[in-house]
Amino acid sequence: MTACTTTTPDAAATPVPPTNWQGSEGASPVTLSERAADHIAKYIAKRGKGIGIRLGVRTSGCSGMAYKLEFADAPNAEDIEFLSHGVKVLVDPKSLPYLAGTELDYAREGLNEGFKFNNPNVKDACGCGESFNT
């Protein structure tokens, strides 16, 4: 099942939770920083295809879970969709409780650059930064 936020410019700046969340009504939306949205939009344009980004979690690592991030060419039937700074963010319903309220940022720190998950649900993370638990 797919639920969408409105596509007005105001809604893109401050996403609202979709109205039908398959049991996750109290969860906050998953958003992108302006830097992340810009990076994703440029990559999709360069790639020549895609509708947005798909985020999720999987069981992995020493702390229990790891993030999944991939470019989406089409929505899955069960995806929950958010619009943040003009970019679609797709999340599967099983991952949403772990990602609710998360902001995906794109940061450069020294010679390193990449996506950074600002997730308010994380209680502990492993030393290498690859996994977390809630």
Steps between C-alpha positions, in 0.01 A plus 500: 500500500627846415422821681621839376543842649373798310726644234459872572824693555415545872452125544834433332673727751331346805371150427195372683439136586290309247143439616505120472809348662419130543514513880766771537265799541708661775828491307671813370592542133841416358659813353803616303723796568526749214855374429383138481202587279724700265756217480229238432327714235832561319590130513160394363533755217853377419382138519217576257233307689347467843217638709676554833680318778397188696602474865470202730669296770628143506631271773878527498813594686601484862226737622207333324388708200652680205356756260408416142511780245440465127371701211145404404389464140139414592302478823423163657133437578559517876727808501406801707593817313615835634593810305790701642649800319348372175649149527300182564605294801366142499495290819370147547245462786722263702786753503288805580488454881884499504529797262211722614626855558832434324663770290739383229781751453790515255821614664865557417745448782861538394564263211184300573156576366176310508155459647449535873191372681382730780271247668336592833412133563862378532586398855845353427734462202805285443847654503542475123172684439358230271219375725265620773219393730184668624 
